Amino acid sequence: MKRRAMFFRMITASLLRRRSRMLIALLSIAIGATILAGLVTVYVDVPRQMAAQFRSYGANMILMPAGSGVLSEADAEAAQTVIPGEELVGATPYRYVYLNMVRRQQTFAAAGTEFDQVQKTSPYFKVVGRYPSEPRQVLVGKSVADTIGVKENSVMELTWFPPSVDAAESPASGAAEIAPGMVLSGQAAGFGMQEGMNNKPVYVVVTIGDDGTIASLTVDTSGESEGFGTQCSESFFTDRFIGKPARDLELGKDVDAVSGATITSAAVVEAVNSAAPVDDTAAVLTPRTVNYTVVGILETGGEEEDYIYMSLDDMASITGQAGQVDFVELSVSASQDSLERYAQEISDSGRATARLVKRVIRSEATVLGKLQALVFLVTAVVLVLTMVSVSTTMMAVVAERRREIGLRKALGASDNAIRVEFLGEGLFLGALGGLLGAGLGFVFAQVVSVNVFGSDIRFSMLLLPVTVIVSMMVAALSCLLPVRRAVAIDPALVLKGE
């Protein structure tokens, strides 16, 4: 115990005698530890921060029907249980139909949804007015509002025609068997939906002829790339399906794809293969006309402005069909690997098919990778500069203590004793600088997080020991060359004054 106390006393005395130089070394280590602790904190917390930022760009996962024309709300809710609650930011269901303004002889696409979830998965929506909160209130896209001249508090008279009257309505469930004269409807995710350009699937309406093959095919590709995917709705492509069976079609074998629109072509084939007969109850449904009050105008600058939005309850009320959705947008705060795992588990469950919005996922992964690489590079450079600064200071200390070291060696001090003393001084400086840097580093990380990401950062208790250990290692490495110089001092030459 006495030897340890003496060793500690020697080190502190040596440091105090050279306060100015040791203060420079301590500041160098503290600054390096501050940058290290701050950037490591940011590095560790960046995935969470970036995930939160990217959620403002919309959903990153879509739930689609699993091999049928519709997705029930029960199946959609069950599929979402795969995702941990703390990672699921929002889940917005959508149900699309066409509604008519009979007096104006105009038809508009309407979307039934849950507005409290819309605000979570699509925070970029800009609403002039407010979101609907009561029955028979609607949110109107700016393009629709400009077309018909409606504004806040205007009343819209909308009429829904059942599928037997208006076959363009989105698919409904029914029997799986196909019979002559039957009308089928289906949907699949096309290029626009897979790449995150929009959230509108490719819709198809298939009429079965007397021979049991496809007699006619209508395709809605309004959500696809203009001039490419939209070609799949033209007759030169739809005619390729005439006379073919409505099941087990293969792209490239039974039907050739449109050049430059392979993904959309595949979506049409998939939609035809999974198309379901229109619900038999549709035949007894009658058109319904309801007056709705416009409470907000939606401005996004995108295709969302082409729709009228109402609650799912209002959608079920006017169509008489409840418990059905076309797809569900999910905003999940998780890594790419976790997202891919969740999507696979949902698809394997058979309740729904999960697709990742590739454009959002790729952008998030790219930005995160580059940011983390930048943080790593800056941290490495700062640590190298810290080592250079500390090493230079310790070299000056060795030069100043040259006569002292020579005298000690002449009196019998071993090389190891010299090494231990200098390394002890370096480790002491590293520990003290690491402690200072850990606290200052968290403050630095907090300032960066608030100014860059707009939110507080999480403090990790592991940060303190890691910063201290790394600082001590940097200080020890910085002392290697000075220690080597100290050990190499020849006491005979020093005592001669050379």
Order of alpha helices (4+ residues) and beta strands (2+ residues): alpha-alpha-beta-beta-alpha-beta-beta-alpha-beta-beta-alpha-beta-beta-alpha-beta-beta-alpha-alpha-beta-beta-beta-alpha-beta-beta-alpha-beta-alpha-alpha-alpha-alpha-alpha-alpha
